[in-house]
Amino acid sequence: MAVLKVIEVLANSEQSWEDATKKAVAHAAKSVKHIKSVYVQDQSASVDDGEITDFRVNVKITFEVK
C-alpha cells in the first residue's frame, strides 16, 4: 500500500501557465522526493495596459511518502 501526500504550491511566470506549472514542480522537487503528479487547480494572470504581464498557477502536487 502506498501513502500519498498532497501539497499546494503557488507559482508564476512571465511566459505562460505551462511554464509556471513547470517552475512549481521544479521548486517543489528541490525538497520533496517521489513526486507522482501535479494538478492545476487555478490559473490567473496580471494585466497592465491591456497586456498580460504575469501568469499565475495554484497547483496541487502529489508525492509518495516512503
Steps between C-alpha positions, in 0.01 A plus 500: 500500500634845409454807714461822301509859617379815324648847533376824349748723315460844342727599211525763229667556164531783251470244214199269551288297740687189384833660594359603839392139560845370406658750739270387784598135450870580464501708817309235699736229373790673677363383835230242417588159357284248314266752334229307315268766351403864480145636478444857387225627729485867393648724234510879498695779338603857575418761237663839446397737218297225334794256493552189713809553712497198729345150485414341836404146598382335817596131478465191716804275493462135604796301625558162657609480862753218548 
